[in-house]
Amino acid sequence: MRAEVLVVWLGLILCCLLVGAHKDAKENKLSRGQTQVREVRGPVKPRRQREKEVAEMSDEPAEVEEEEKTKPKKKKSPEEIEAARAKKAAEKEAKAKKQKGPKPTKKPKPLKPTKKPKTPKPTKKPKAPKPTKKLKVITTVQPTTVQPTTTQPTTTQPTTMQPTTKSPDTKRPTMEEEEEKLLIGLDWDRLIQPVTPKESVWEEPVEPDLDDRRRVNKEATPTGGIMYIPEETTVPYIGPWYEEYDYADLAAKKLEEEEERARKEKAEKAERLRKKWEEEEEERLKQISVPVEPKKCPPLGLESHRVEDDQLLASSQSHHGFTAQRGRLNMQGSDDDDDLYGGAWCAEPEESNHWFEVDARREVEFTGVITQGRNSEQSEDFVSSYFVAFSNDSRDWTILHDGYAEWLFYGNVDKDTPVMTQFNVPVVARYIRILPQSWNGSLCLRADILACQLPSSYHSENEVNASDELDFRHHNYKEMRQMMKVINEECPNITRIYNIGKSSQGLKIYAMEISDNPGEHETGEPEFRYTAGLHGNEALGRELVLLLMQFLCKEYNDDNPRVRRLVDGVRMHLVPSLNPDAYELAYEMGSEMGNWVLGHWTEEGYDIFHNFPDLNSILWGAEDRGWVPRVVPNHHIPLPENFLNGSIAIETKAIISWMERNPFVLGANLQGGEKLVTYPFDMQRPPISLNDARRGWRTNPEHQMNEETWARIQRQNEGALRETPDDTMFRWLAMSYAHSHLTMTETYRGSCHNDDVTGGQGIINRASWKPVVGSMNDFSYLHTNCFELSIFLGCDKFPHESELPLEWENNREALLSFIEQVHRGIKGVVRDVEGNPLANATISVEGIRHDVKTAAGGDYWRLLNPGEYRVTAKADGYTPQTRLCMVGYDSGATQCSFTLPKSNWDRIKQIMALNGNRPIRLVTKTSGVKATAASTVGVTGNIRGTVPTSNAQNAERLRRLRLIRLRRMRLQRLRANKTTTPATTTTTTTTTTTTAPTTKPEPETTTSWYDSWFPVDSWSTENPFDSIIFDSVPTQNYPFEYKIDD
């Protein structure tokens, strides 16, 4: 084999020498060959003639063509191969002798003519005798150089020279074998294997254009510099061979295209795989994200008490006040942790196995747990981790597993903030247990369970479908405003939206007026109000007010007669949110995650409900001193000085201004956290100490108190005097709501946080339950005509929106029934004799120490229970008038109007001022006895002689005389004390008083017109709450007798 390789290289060297010797001839032949290349694709005969001419220029390519032509025809025997080798060697030696020696040095010059027709292949081949260059290029171009040599014999055989016909047997095996050996030695045989058969390249009938041939030549150029085999070195010089090489290049392009297609397919496959992987990954992430978005279910009802006490069970309890029934979410304990009402379920510390169990009473889908610590001011007790187990029979329990181990849930980090834990997938079971594993302080827990009811024919409270098609969901501030706007657009003739002010954060406090003439106060039409959202986290009242707006609008359009009567007969004001800032905070946390106090106060930290001025203390202080109603009225008590400049919320100022602008008759504020109705007084009256220095005169034995006065003092000492003068009316109003509510009177289970305090009625006086100072209800009663109550709608302040339909059904009738109570009692108009309405006239009812005033149109409304009442109307400059008014049981208020004549009060006041502003009244004198300060007994005798002998009249007269005597004795003591007391100075009025028997007091010009109706002497006051100073002189001998009016 080595000898054969050497023979091949020797042939190549001789060929190069031959090319150098005939340089000029080659250049001519090359130019001729180039012209032939441009004329390729002509008839077959001219092509064969050109092949002969080219064969004359070089014998070597012709021999190669002959060898390649005969390759596919016949397989050579070893003898033929040896003969071919010998012939080839002889021919090469003969050719070498004919060529000159020095010419081969000019071998590289033929490159120039080849570049003109852009056929660099033939020029570069003789220029590259180095095998290293050949090896580098063959790796990339070898398939294009070998293929043409196998396909050319079919086109060049008829035109080859005679020498080629002599050597088909001898040359073919030599070149083939050398080629195979070289390729095998270089591991390039695999590059030739995919070459297509010979006929597949040249069968193309159309010659490629010149640009294609130039491109082919450029692509084939690297093979020209490869020192390969003799056949390839002379291929570019032969026209037909070049043509076949062109087809080989097309095959190479085809191969490249196939490779490119393979690469594209591979890339496409990779892209498909990538996309498939991405889709699978996305699907996997979706499956993994199931715990992030679990099924959302409402609470089972531990906080709202839909889950009854017998459905709760625990492993143990620390003591009686911390049973399993106390383990409800947001359960509030009493101030004394040792009493029966603890703020959580607490386990016995001696036990080793702790659990808290809830029985759903049917199979449900459990989706999560909400836990909370103990409600206590002293202790910080909460569960920090726990397991959850399920069962269908309460015997066999399965602990929730996360796929690897028992799923340990993390609980609370403080005692107040609820923590929600949700399961990856719902668990269908009847019983659920919380198994605490670690805790802080004592093991105490409050909880609620998230669960969905399974579809079945069994009726459940969570599946209530309301009969009204309303929007049952929680609304934030923007949604609330949008809903009110929609209602106003649906019922523009009966609704009006306005705002009563702004919150501390600048949010408007919206109100909706519903009336047949919105925006206008009609004479004789009472005004009613519902307010909600005093505490931002009490969302149920807010939603009920919004639902009431929708209901009234919808039913009015549907001609509901009851709603039509309400709209036509009452001017209703509905305010869904008095504390919008706090509600937005609670709404952001959600119905389950807000604790008991989150959103309770305003942004500035005020509790709006008891941020009003304390008028109770002013009234009670004046009553203790006998200043009511002469000095301090029992109604429309003015605001304390500088109160609005003090510590008061912006929302409170807006509410007070709103109350004063509208003559409200009845109202209610909707709250949460309990299920009952409270009525005033909300403040507990402080007990009167008999040892009080300011009230020491009460203990003086000289005072002769009747039984009624003594009983009143005893009740005050016991703290029992909390009722208003209209206590019976308030009780009726409270019962009208509580008994119309579907579940408020079902108190057999107790209240939300302890035992029932309402006696099964659902109503209670606030002062006897949880007294507060400066409440909205007390202020409304004492500063305006409005009777206002507080309605606590349920144990859950912020219920889940799935419970809103149920709550609406429970409260709908009660809401409507309470509005209808505004027509209970009497109403009318106070006018003068000319028919002009009298504003701010006072309406007094005999036996009730609370008056009301007329509105700007002279109309008034006085809420009263059925019965007979003596009603008096009074106004400045007019003579009072009294009427007997009957209140029946039928619906609708009784008409009781007044017409007051003018009076000469100014002249009367002047006369009274001349006589020391003493309330006097002239009566017919029956005897000439004078009533003086020293003749009290004589006056008594004369009076007795002038009265009828009736026992009842005598008793009444004796009582009045006893009061006169007591007052005179008090005056004498005061005069005795003032003789040694310096002048007195006060913060409100500075008064210097010097008492002498002969000094006449200065007249008071500030005495009100109603002072004449109070049977006491003139008063000089320092402070309504501190002391009383009486200033009087001995009675003058006037020709009249005293008569004390009631």
Residue pairs with C-beta under 8 A, 6 or more apart in sequence:
1 181
4 85
4 174
4 177
4 178
4 181
5 178
5 181
5 182
7 85
7 88
7 89
7 174
8 174
8 178
8 229
8 230
10 92
11 60
11 88
11 92
11 230
12 129
12 227
12 230
12 233
13 129
14 92
14 95
14 96
14 99
15 58
15 60
15 126
15 230
15 233
15 234
16 104
16 107
16 126
16 129
17 96
17 99
17 100
17 101
17 103
17 104
18 58
18 95
18 96
18 98
18 99
19 26
19 58
19 104
19 107
19 110
19 126
20 102
20 103
20 104
20 105
20 106
20 107
21 99
21 100
21 103
21 104
22 57
22 99
22 103
23 103
23 106
23 109
23 110
25 57
26 57
26 110
27 110
27 113
29 53
29 54
29 57
29 237
30 110
30 113
30 114
30 122
30 237
31 113
32 53
33 50
33 54
33 57
33 237
33 238
33 239
34 113
34 116
34 117
34 119
36 50
36 53
36 54
36 239
37 117
37 119
37 213
37 239
37 242
37 243
38 117
38 210
39 46
40 47
40 207
40 239
40 240
40 242
40 243
41 206
41 207
41 243
44 158
47 155
47 159
47 239
47 240
47 243
48 156
48 158
48 159
48 240
49 159
50 159
50 239
50 240
51 62
51 65
51 156
51 159
51 160
51 238
51 239
51 240
52 159
52 160
52 161
54 61
54 62
54 237
54 238
54 239
55 61
55 62
55 159
55 160
55 161
55 163
55 164
55 238
56 161
57 237
58 234
58 237
59 91
59 95
59 161
59 163
60 230
60 231
60 233
60 234
61 231
61 234
61 235
61 237
61 238
61 241
62 156
62 160
62 161
62 163
62 164
63 88
63 91
63 163
63 164
63 167
63 171
63 230
64 149
64 171
64 175
64 229
64 230
64 231
64 232
64 234
64 235
65 152
65 153
65 156
65 157
65 160
65 164
65 231
65 238
65 241
66 153
66 157
66 160
66 164
66 165
66 167
66 168
66 171
66 172
67 167
67 168
67 171
67 172
67 174
67 175
67 176
67 231
68 149
68 150
68 152
68 153
68 172
68 175
68 231
69 152
69 153
69 154
69 156
69 157
69 160
69 168
70 153
70 168
70 169
70 172
71 150
71 153
71 172
71 176
72 150
72 153
72 198
76 84
76 169
76 172
76 173
76 176
80 169
80 170
80 173
81 170
81 173
81 174
81 177
83 169
83 170
84 167
84 169
84 170
84 171
84 172
84 173
84 174
85 170
85 173
85 174
86 170
87 166
87 167
87 170
87 171
88 167
88 170
88 171
88 174
91 163
91 167
107 126
107 127
108 126
108 127
110 122
110 123
110 126
111 120
111 123
111 124
111 127
112 123
113 123
114 120
114 121
114 122
114 123
114 124
114 236
115 123
117 214
117 217
118 213
118 214
118 217
118 218
119 213
119 214
119 217
119 236
119 242
120 217
120 218
120 220
120 221
120 224
121 217
121 220
121 221
121 223
121 224
121 235
121 236
121 245
122 224
122 234
122 235
122 236
122 237
123 224
123 236
124 221
124 222
124 224
124 225
125 223
125 224
125 225
125 226
125 232
125 233
125 234
125 235
125 236
126 233
127 224
127 225
128 134
128 224
128 225
128 226
128 227
129 227
130 227
131 227
133 225
133 226
133 227
134 225
134 226
134 227
134 228
135 186
137 222
137 223
137 225
137 226
138 145
138 186
138 188
138 191
138 223
138 226
138 228
139 188
139 191
140 222
141 219
141 220
141 222
141 223
141 226
141 252
142 183
142 188
142 191
142 192
142 223
143 191
143 192
143 194
143 195
143 251
143 252
143 255
144 219
144 220
144 223
144 245
144 248
144 249
144 251
144 252
145 220
145 223
145 226
145 228
145 232
145 235
145 245
145 248
146 179
146 192
146 195
147 195
147 196
147 201
147 248
147 251
147 252
148 201
148 235
148 241
148 244
148 245
148 247
148 248
149 231
149 232
149 235
150 195
150 198
151 197
151 198
151 199
151 200
151 201
151 202
151 244
151 247
151 248
152 202
152 240
152 241
152 244
153 198
154 198
154 199
154 202
155 202
155 240
155 243
155 244
156 238
156 240
156 241
159 240
175 229
175 230
175 231
178 229
179 229
180 189
182 188
182 228
182 229
183 189
183 191
183 192
194 255
195 251
196 251
200 251
201 244
201 247
201 248
201 250
201 251
202 243
202 244
202 247
204 247
204 250
207 243
208 216
208 246
208 250
212 246
213 242
213 246
216 245
216 246
216 249
216 250
217 236
219 249
219 252
220 236
220 245
220 249
223 232
224 236
226 232
227 233
235 241
235 242
235 245
236 242
236 245
290 424
290 425
291 422
291 423
291 424
294 367
294 368
294 422
294 423
294 424
294 425
294 426
295 365
295 367
295 425
295 426
295 452
296 367
297 365
297 367
297 368
297 426
297 450
297 451
297 452
298 450
298 451
298 452
298 462
298 800
298 802
298 803
299 329
299 370
299 448
299 449
299 450
299 451
299 592
299 800
300 306
300 307
300 358
300 360
300 364
300 448
300 449
300 450
300 451
301 307
301 448
301 461
301 462
302 312
302 327
302 328
302 329
302 358
302 447
302 448
302 449
303 328
303 329
303 330
303 331
303 448
303 795
303 796
304 794
304 795
304 796
304 799
304 803
305 328
305 749
305 752
305 795
306 461
307 328
307 358
308 749
309 325
309 749
311 358
311 359
311 360
311 361
312 324
312 325
312 327
312 328
312 356
312 357
312 358
312 359
313 324
313 356
313 357
313 358
313 359
314 323
314 324
314 327
314 345
314 347
314 355
314 356
314 357
315 347
315 348
315 351
315 353
315 354
315 355
315 356
316 347
316 348
316 351
316 354
317 323
317 324
317 345
317 346
317 347
317 348
318 346
318 347
318 348
318 349
318 442
319 346
320 340
321 333
321 337
321 338
321 339
321 340
321 341
321 342
322 342
322 344
322 345
322 346
322 444
323 345
324 345
324 356
324 357
325 345
326 333
326 341
326 342
326 343
326 344
326 345
326 446
327 344
327 345
327 356
327 445
327 446
327 447
328 446
328 447
328 448
329 370
329 372
329 418
329 446
329 447
329 448
330 372
330 375
330 418
330 446
330 595
330 596
330 796
330 797
331 343
331 344
331 375
331 446
331 753
332 343
332 375
332 596
332 673
332 752
332 753
333 341
333 342
333 343
333 344
333 374
333 375
333 376
333 753
334 341
334 754
335 377
337 343
337 376
337 378
337 379
340 754
341 753
341 754
342 374
343 374
343 375
343 376
343 444
343 446
344 372
344 373
344 374
344 375
344 376
344 381
344 444
344 445
344 446
345 356
345 444
345 445
345 446
346 374
346 381
346 442
346 443
346 444
346 445
347 354
347 436
347 442
347 443
347 444
349 442
349 443
354 435
354 436
354 443
355 389
355 433
355 434
355 435
355 436
356 433
356 434
356 436
356 445
356 447
357 394
357 431
357 432
357 433
357 434
358 431
358 432
358 433
358 447
358 449
359 394
359 430
359 431
360 430
360 431
360 432
360 449
360 451
361 430
362 430
362 453
362 454
362 456
362 458
362 460
363 392
363 428
363 429
363 430
363 454
364 428
364 429
364 430
364 451
364 452
364 453
364 454
365 426
365 427
365 428
365 451
365 452
365 453
365 454
366 390
366 423
366 426
366 427
366 428
366 429
366 432
366 449
366 450
366 451
367 422
367 423
367 426
367 427
367 450
367 451
367 452
368 420
368 421
368 422
368 423
368 449
368 450
369 388
369 409
369 420
369 421
369 432
369 434
369 447
369 448
369 449
369 450
370 418
370 419
370 420
370 421
370 447
370 448
370 449
370 450
370 592
370 593
371 382
371 383
371 386
371 411
371 412
371 418
371 419
371 421
371 434
371 445
371 446
371 447
372 382
372 412
372 415
372 416
372 417
372 418
372 419
372 445
372 446
372 447
372 595
373 380
373 381
373 382
373 383
373 412
373 414
373 415
373 416
373 440
373 444
373 445
373 446
374 381
374 382
374 415
374 441
374 442
374 444
374 445
374 446
375 415
375 416
375 446
375 596
376 415
379 415
379 441
379 442
379 444
380 414
380 415
380 440
380 441
381 415
381 439
381 440
381 441
381 442
381 443
381 444
382 411
382 412
382 413
382 414
382 415
382 439
382 440
382 441
382 444
382 445
383 411
383 412
383 434
383 436
383 438
383 439
383 443
383 444
383 445
384 410
384 411
384 412
384 413
384 438
384 439
384 440
385 408
385 409
385 410
385 411
385 436
385 437
385 438
386 408
386 409
386 411
386 434
386 435
386 436
386 437
387 399
387 400
387 406
387 407
387 408
387 409
387 434
387 435
387 437
388 399
388 400
388 407
388 409
388 423
388 432
388 433
388 434
388 435
389 397
389 398
389 399
389 400
389 432
389 433
389 435
390 397
390 398
390 400
390 427
390 429
390 431
390 432
390 433
391 397
391 398
391 429
391 430
391 431
391 433
392 429
392 430
392 431
393 430
393 431
394 430
394 431
397 433
399 406
399 407
399 435
400 406
400 407
400 423
400 427
401 407
402 424
408 437
409 421
410 419
410 421
411 419
411 421
411 436
412 419
413 419
416 595
416 596
416 597
417 595
418 592
418 593
418 594
418 595
420 450
420 592
420 593
422 450
426 452
428 454
432 449
434 445
434 447
436 443
436 445
448 592
450 592
453 460
453 462
453 463
461 806
462 802
462 803
464 805
464 806
464 809
465 805
466 472
466 805
466 806
466 808
466 809
467 809
468 547
468 550
468 551
468 554
468 808
468 812
469 554
470 547
470 550
470 551
470 554
470 808
471 483
471 546
471 547
471 550
472 543
472 547
472 801
472 804
472 805
472 808
473 801
473 804
474 539
474 543
474 587
474 591
474 801
474 804
475 483
475 542
475 543
475 546
476 583
476 584
476 587
477 507
477 577
477 580
477 583
477 584
480 510
480 542
480 546
480 576
480 577
481 510
483 546
483 549
483 550
484 497
484 510
484 512
484 546
484 549
484 576
485 497
487 495
487 512
487 549
487 550
487 553
488 495
488 496
488 497
488 512
490 553
490 554
490 557
491 553
491 556
491 557
493 518
494 514
494 515
494 516
494 518
494 553
494 556
494 567
495 512
495 513
495 514
495 518
495 549
495 553
496 512
496 513
496 515
496 518
496 519
497 510
497 511
497 512
497 513
498 510
498 511
498 513
499 508
499 509
499 510
499 511
500 509
500 511
500 575
500 654
500 655
500 657
500 658
501 508
501 509
501 650
501 651
501 653
501 654
501 655
501 657
501 658
502 508
502 509
502 650
502 654
503 509
503 579
503 580
503 581
503 602
503 603
503 650
503 651
504 581
504 602
504 603
504 604
504 649
504 650
504 651
505 580
505 581
505 603
507 580
507 581
507 584
508 580
509 575
509 577
509 578
509 580
509 651
509 654
510 575
510 576
510 577
511 573
511 574
511 575
511 658
512 549
512 573
512 574
512 575
513 519
513 571
513 572
513 573
513 574
514 549
514 552
514 553
514 567
514 571
514 572
514 574
515 522
515 525
515 567
515 570
515 571
515 572
516 567
516 568
521 527
521 571
521 662
521 663
521 855
521 856
521 857
522 571
523 829
523 837
523 857
523 858
523 859
524 827
524 829
524 859
525 569
525 570
525 571
526 570
526 571
526 665
526 666
526 822
526 823
526 827
526 861
526 893
527 570
527 571
527 572
527 573
527 662
527 663
527 664
527 665
528 570
528 571
528 572
528 573
528 664
528 665
528 666
528 667
528 819
528 822
529 572
529 573
529 574
529 575
529 662
529 664
529 666
529 667
529 668
529 786
530 545
530 548
530 572
530 573
530 574
530 575
530 667
530 668
530 669
530 670
530 815
531 575
531 578
531 667
531 668
531 669
531 670
532 538
532 541
532 542
532 544
532 545
532 575
532 576
532 577
532 578
532 669
532 670
533 539
533 541
533 542
533 575
533 576
533 577
533 578
533 579
533 580
533 583
534 578
534 579
534 608
534 609
534 669
534 671
534 776
535 579
535 582
535 599
535 600
535 601
535 607
535 608
535 609
535 671
535 672
535 797
536 577
536 579
536 580
536 581
536 582
536 583
536 584
536 585
536 586
536 599
536 600
537 582
537 583
537 586
537 594
537 596
537 597
537 598
537 599
537 600
537 672
537 797
537 798
538 670
538 671
538 672
538 673
538 797
538 798
539 583
539 586
539 587
539 591
539 672
539 797
539 798
539 799
540 670
540 672
540 793
540 794
540 796
540 797
540 798
540 799
540 804
540 807
541 669
541 670
541 671
541 672
541 791
541 793
542 576
542 577
542 583
542 670
543 576
543 804
543 807
544 670
544 793
544 807
544 808
544 811
544 815
545 574
545 575
545 576
545 670
546 576
547 804
547 808
548 574
548 815
549 574
549 576
551 563
551 812
552 563
552 566
552 567
552 572
555 562
555 563
556 563
556 564
556 567
562 816
566 572
566 816
566 819
566 820
569 823
570 819
570 822
570 823
572 819
573 662
573 664
577 583
578 608
578 651
578 655
579 602
579 608
579 651
581 602
581 603
582 599
582 600
582 601
582 602
582 603
583 599
585 598
585 599
586 594
586 598
586 599
586 798
589 598
589 599
591 798
591 799
591 800
591 801
592 800
594 797
594 798
596 673
596 797
600 607
601 607
602 608
602 649
602 650
602 651
604 649
604 650
606 648
606 649
606 651
606 652
608 649
608 651
608 652
608 655
608 776
609 669
609 671
609 772
609 775
609 776
609 790
610 682
610 772
610 773
610 774
610 775
610 776
611 648
611 649
611 652
611 774
612 652
612 656
612 774
612 775
612 776
612 778
612 779
613 639
613 640
613 643
613 774
613 779
613 783
614 683
614 773
614 774
615 637
615 778
615 779
615 782
615 783
616 681
616 683
616 685
616 773
616 778
616 782
617 1025
618 632
618 637
618 640
618 1024
619 628
619 632
619 634
619 637
619 782
620 685
620 686
621 1024
621 1025
622 628
622 631
622 632
622 1024
624 688
624 695
625 1024
625 1028
626 1016
627 1024
628 634
628 849
629 849
629 851
629 1010
629 1014
630 1008
630 1010
630 1011
630 1013
630 1014
630 1016
631 1019
631 1021
631 1024
632 1024
633 851
634 725
634 849
634 850
634 851
635 782
635 785
635 842
635 850
635 851
635 852
635 853
636 782
636 783
636 784
636 853
637 782
637 783
639 656
639 783
644 653
644 656
655 776
656 779
656 783
659 780
659 783
659 784
659 786
660 783
660 784
663 784
663 785
663 855
663 856
664 780
664 784
664 785
664 786
665 785
665 786
665 787
665 822
665 861
665 863
666 733
666 786
666 787
666 788
666 818
666 819
666 821
666 822
666 863
667 780
667 786
667 787
667 788
667 789
668 737
668 788
668 789
668 790
668 791
668 818
669 776
669 777
669 788
669 789
669 790
669 791
670 791
670 793
671 790
671 791
671 792
671 793
672 792
672 793
672 794
672 796
672 797
672 798
673 752
673 792
673 795
673 797
674 751
674 752
674 753
674 792
674 794
674 795
675 743
675 744
675 751
675 752
675 762
675 792
675 793
675 794
675 795
676 738
676 744
676 751
676 757
676 758
676 762
676 763
676 764
676 792
677 734
677 735
677 737
677 738
677 744
677 762
677 763
677 764
677 789
677 790
677 791
677 792
678 734
678 763
678 764
678 765
678 766
678 769
678 777
678 789
678 790
678 792
679 727
679 730
679 731
679 733
679 734
679 763
679 764
679 765
679 766
679 777
679 789
679 790
680 724
680 730
680 765
680 766
680 767
680 775
680 777
680 778
680 781
680 788
680 789
681 722
681 723
681 724
681 765
681 766
681 767
681 778
681 781
682 766
682 767
682 771
682 772
682 775
682 777
682 778
682 790
683 767
683 771
683 772
683 773
683 774
683 775
683 778
684 719
684 722
684 767
684 768
684 771
685 716
685 719
685 721
685 722
685 767
687 716
687 717
687 718
687 719
688 695
688 713
688 716
688 717
689 695
689 717
690 698
690 699
690 713
690 717
691 699
694 1026
694 1027
697 703
697 970
698 705
698 713
702 969
703 966
704 962
704 966
705 713
706 959
712 721
715 721
722 765
722 767
722 768
722 771
723 765
724 730
724 781
724 850
725 848
725 849
725 850
726 781
726 787
726 848
726 850
726 863
727 765
728 865
729 787
729 825
729 863
729 864
729 865
730 787
730 789
731 763
732 821
732 824
732 865
733 787
733 789
733 818
733 821
733 863
734 762
734 763
734 789
735 761
735 762
735 763
736 814
736 817
736 818
736 821
737 744
737 789
737 791
737 814
737 817
737 818
738 744
738 745
738 758
738 761
738 762
738 763
738 814
739 745
739 762
740 813
740 814
740 817
740 818
741 762
741 810
741 811
741 813
741 814
742 809
742 810
742 813
743 810
744 762
744 810
744 814
745 760
745 761
745 762
747 756
747 758
747 760
747 762
748 756
748 760
750 756
751 757
751 758
752 794
752 795
753 795
757 764
757 769
758 764
766 772
766 775
766 777
766 790
776 788
777 788
777 789
777 790
780 786
780 787
780 788
781 787
781 788
781 850
785 852
785 853
785 860
785 861
787 863
793 807
793 811
794 807
796 803
799 807
820 891
821 863
822 861
822 863
823 891
823 892
823 893
824 863
824 864
824 865
824 887
824 893
825 861
825 862
825 863
825 864
825 865
825 887
825 893
825 894
826 861
826 862
826 864
826 869
826 871
826 885
826 887
826 893
826 894
826 895
826 896
827 859
827 860
827 861
827 862
827 893
827 894
827 895
827 896
828 859
828 860
828 895
828 896
828 897
828 898
829 837
829 854
829 857
829 858
829 859
829 860
829 897
829 898
830 837
830 838
830 841
830 843
830 854
830 858
830 859
830 860
830 873
830 875
830 897
830 898
830 899
830 900
831 837
831 838
831 858
831 897
831 898
831 899
831 900
832 838
832 878
832 899
832 900
832 901
832 902
833 899
833 900
833 901
833 902
836 858
837 854
837 856
837 857
837 858
837 859
838 854
838 858
838 875
838 878
838 900
839 854
839 855
839 856
839 857
839 858
840 853
840 854
840 875
841 853
841 854
841 858
841 860
841 873
841 874
841 875
841 878
841 898
841 900
842 851
842 852
842 853
842 873
842 874
842 875
843 851
843 852
843 853
843 854
843 860
843 862
843 871
843 872
843 873
844 851
844 871
844 872
844 873
844 874
845 851
845 862
845 864
845 869
845 870
845 871
845 872
846 869
846 870
846 871
846 872
847 869
852 860
852 861
852 862
853 860
854 860
861 893
862 871
864 887
865 887
866 887
866 888
866 889
867 886
867 887
868 884
868 885
868 886
868 887
869 884
869 885
869 886
869 887
870 882
870 883
870 884
870 885
871 882
871 883
871 884
871 885
871 896
872 880
872 881
872 882
872 883
873 880
873 881
873 882
873 883
873 898
873 900
874 880
874 900
874 1010
875 900
876 905
876 1009
877 902
877 903
877 905
877 906
878 900
878 901
878 902
878 903
879 900
879 901
879 902
879 903
880 900
881 898
881 899
881 900
883 896
883 898
885 894
885 896
886 894
887 894
888 894
905 1009
908 1012
909 1007
909 1009
912 918
912 919
912 920
912 1007
912 1012
913 1003
913 1004
913 1005
914 1003
915 1036
915 1038
916 1000
916 1001
916 1003
916 1017
916 1018
916 1032
916 1033
917 1003
917 1004
917 1007
917 1011
917 1018
918 1017
918 1018
919 1011
919 1012
919 1013
919 1014
919 1015
919 1016
919 1045
920 1012
920 1038
920 1040
920 1042
921 1040
921 1042
921 1043
921 1045
922 1040
923 1040
923 1041
923 1043
925 1039
925 1040
925 1041
926 942
926 945
926 946
927 942
927 945
927 946
929 935
929 938
929 939
929 941
929 942
930 938
930 1037
931 938
931 939
931 942
931 1035
931 1041
931 1042
932 939
932 1034
932 1035
932 1037
933 968
933 1034
933 1035
934 1034
936 964
936 965
936 968
939 1041
939 1042
940 961
942 1041
943 957
943 961
943 1041
944 954
944 957
946 1041
947 953
947 954
947 957
960 1015
960 1044
963 1015
963 1044
964 1015
964 1042
964 1044
967 1016
967 1017
970 1030
971 1017
971 1030
971 1032
974 1029
974 1030
975 995
978 993
978 994
978 995
978 1029
979 995
983 992
983 993
983 994
984 991
984 992
984 993
984 1022
984 1029
985 991
985 992
986 1021
986 1022
986 1023
987 1023
988 1022
988 1023
989 1021
989 1022
991 1020
991 1022
991 1029
993 1020
993 1029
993 1031
995 1031
997 1033
997 1034
999 1033
1000 1033
1001 1018
1001 1031
1001 1032
1001 1033
1004 1018
1007 1018
1013 1045
1015 1044
1015 1045
1017 1030
1017 1032
1018 1030
1018 1031
1018 1032
1019 1028
1019 1029
1019 1030
1019 1031
1020 1029
1020 1030
1020 1031
1021 1028
1021 1029
1022 1029
